[in-house]
Amino acid sequence: MHPGPPPVPQAPLQPPGLYAGLPPRPVYREPHSITAGTVISGLAASTLWLVLFGSLGGDLVSYAWWTILAAVTAWLVAVVLTLVGDRGVALGVACASGLGLSLALGLVAVRWIDTANFPLW
């Protein structure tokens, strides 16, 4: 008997999803990555901004209004920085201004609860 032709070696099968010849999946990188240094600089700048504006007030009412104005201005700057500038600084500015505003309005709430008279009107 004749044994027949020798077996032809076959290439190992590739698992599904791996296609030879195609480039690997793309890796997306952040053009302006957020670092701790940029966030801390935004926190420091916004804290200084709020302290300067808050020190203009002589009593709780004027302190609260100056802080509201400073926080709204800081949030507008954070929006501009998010769109055009450094997002790490924008994050720091937004966080510090939010904390400063909540501190001022917490003091207003304490006065309101204590006197039963809303102090900002």
C-alpha positions as CSV (number, residue, x, y, z in Angstrom):
1,M,0.0,0.0,0.0
2,H,1.0,3.4,-0.8
3,P,1.0,5.8,2.2
4,G,-0.2,8.8,0.3
5,P,1.1,12.4,0.2
6,P,2.8,13.7,3.4
7,P,0.5,15.9,5.5
8,V,0.7,19.6,4.8
9,P,1.6,21.7,7.9
10,Q,-1.1,24.2,8.7
11,A,-0.6,27.6,10.2
12,P,-1.9,27.9,13.8
13,L,-5.3,29.4,14.0
14,Q,-5.5,33.0,15.3
15,P,-8.0,33.7,18.0
16,P,-11.0,35.8,16.8
17,G,-10.5,39.6,17.1
18,L,-6.8,39.6,16.2
19,Y,-6.4,40.5,12.6
20,A,-3.0,40.3,11.0
21,G,-2.0,43.4,9.1
22,L,-4.3,45.9,10.9
23,P,-2.7,48.6,13.0
24,P,-3.2,48.4,16.8
25,R,-6.0,50.3,18.4
26,P,-5.3,54.0,18.8
27,V,-4.1,55.4,22.2
28,Y,-5.7,58.8,23.0
29,R,-3.6,61.1,25.1
30,E,-4.8,64.2,27.0
31,P,-3.2,67.3,25.3
32,H,-3.2,69.2,28.6
33,S,-3.0,66.6,31.3
34,I,-4.1,67.6,34.8
35,T,-1.3,67.4,37.3
36,A,-1.2,68.0,41.1
37,G,0.9,71.1,40.6
38,T,-1.6,72.8,38.4
39,V,-4.5,72.0,40.6
40,I,-2.7,73.3,43.7
41,S,-1.8,76.5,41.9
42,G,-5.4,77.0,40.9
43,L,-6.5,76.4,44.6
44,A,-3.9,78.9,45.8
45,A,-4.8,81.6,43.3
46,S,-8.5,81.2,44.0
47,T,-8.0,81.2,47.7
48,L,-6.0,84.4,47.5
49,W,-8.7,85.9,45.2
50,L,-11.5,85.1,47.7
51,V,-9.5,86.3,50.7
52,L,-8.8,89.6,49.0
53,F,-12.4,90.1,48.0
54,G,-13.7,88.9,51.4
55,S,-11.5,91.4,53.2
56,L,-13.3,94.2,51.5
57,G,-16.4,93.5,53.6
58,G,-16.8,95.1,56.9
59,D,-19.7,93.0,58.2
60,L,-21.3,89.7,57.3
61,V,-23.6,91.1,54.7
62,S,-20.9,92.9,52.7
63,Y,-18.5,89.9,53.2
64,A,-21.1,87.6,51.7
65,W,-21.9,89.8,48.7
66,W,-18.2,90.3,48.0
67,T,-17.6,86.6,48.2
68,I,-20.5,85.8,45.9
69,L,-19.1,88.3,43.4
70,A,-15.6,86.8,43.7
71,A,-16.9,83.2,43.3
72,V,-19.0,84.0,40.2
73,T,-16.0,85.8,38.7
74,A,-13.7,82.8,39.5
75,W,-16.2,80.4,38.0
76,L,-16.2,82.4,34.8
77,V,-12.4,82.3,34.7
78,A,-12.6,78.5,35.3
79,V,-14.9,78.1,32.3
80,V,-12.5,80.1,30.1
81,L,-9.5,78.1,31.4
82,T,-11.4,74.9,30.7
83,L,-12.1,75.8,27.2
84,V,-8.8,77.5,26.2
85,G,-6.3,77.1,28.9
86,D,-5.1,74.7,31.6
87,R,-7.8,72.4,32.9
88,G,-5.9,71.6,36.1
89,V,-5.8,75.2,37.1
90,A,-9.5,75.5,36.2
91,L,-10.2,72.5,38.5
92,G,-8.4,74.2,41.4
93,V,-10.1,77.5,40.8
94,A,-13.6,75.9,40.7
95,C,-13.0,73.8,43.8
96,A,-11.6,76.6,45.9
97,S,-14.3,79.1,44.9
98,G,-17.0,76.6,45.6
99,L,-15.6,75.9,49.1
100,G,-15.2,79.6,49.8
101,L,-18.7,80.4,48.6
102,S,-20.2,77.6,50.8
103,L,-18.3,78.9,53.8
104,A,-19.7,82.4,53.3
105,L,-23.2,81.1,52.7
106,G,-22.9,78.8,55.7
107,L,-22.1,81.9,57.9
108,V,-25.2,83.6,56.4
109,A,-27.3,80.6,57.2
110,V,-26.1,80.5,60.8
111,R,-27.0,84.2,61.1
112,W,-30.4,83.6,59.5
113,I,-31.1,80.7,61.9
114,D,-30.0,82.7,64.9
115,T,-31.9,85.9,64.2
116,A,-34.8,84.6,62.0
117,N,-34.0,87.4,59.6
118,F,-32.4,86.7,56.2
119,P,-29.3,89.0,56.2
120,L,-28.7,89.4,52.5
121,W,-31.9,91.4,51.8
